[in-house]
Amino acid sequence: PAGGSILYVTKQDSYTYLKVSNYDGTRARELDIKKEEDRSLFPLWNAGENKVIYLKDDKHLTIMNANATNPQKLSRKTIVPSSYWLTADKKKVKLGYTESGIIWRIFTMDEKGRKHKLIFREVCESITQPKWSNDGKTVVTAANYGMDSTIFRMDKDGAFKTKLYTTRHEITEMEWSPALTHAKIAFLVNKTRGQELWVINRDGSSPIRLY
């Protein structure tokens, strides 16, 4: 629409990563030892304080017995089960390997292929082609999770990501109505016996099955 911005989508296949969070589950994230916040967590002791994880040569995570025997590279196979891990100042954190799931992202760029900006990120099986509203201020897409699908609306810069509608079936196509005011969103829902055409208001209200 006006302004010449282009939407594009990227997909990253599932991968295994080391997840760290506070003991209550807050600040959950993929551990990145290149970041000072995560580097400062080490060394980490398990709840029994008989295993320790440390940074070897400031580059590699290594696990060994607390008496400095049997050092091994930290991996999904070598990490020991523990209800929590302790930092040097006795702060409890959770640590473990997990699967990322498939990561889908939506970006904008200008008409010359510059000024790339991430506006949407979701772990799901697939997403529909994102669509600009006709005034160029809003984007909608649908994330399909395998068991259900959710329609999201966000501002053009990714702000105010909002769930509009959820169904137990896959959403495959979406389109805005031509009107600039009181715009509606049409979408197709895949069901066992065929497809259904639905329409909702731009705020997610008044879902109607048309056909």
Protein Blocks (a to p, Z undefined) as FASTA:
>chain_A
ZZiiacdddddddddddddddfkopaiacddfkbmklmmmpccddfkopaccddehhlac
cdddfkopaiacddfklpccdfbdcdfkopacddddddebjadddddddfkopaiacfbd
cddfbdcdddddfkopaccddddehjaccdddddfkopaiacfbdcfbdcfbdcddfbfg
hpacddddddfkbccdddddfkopaiacfZZ
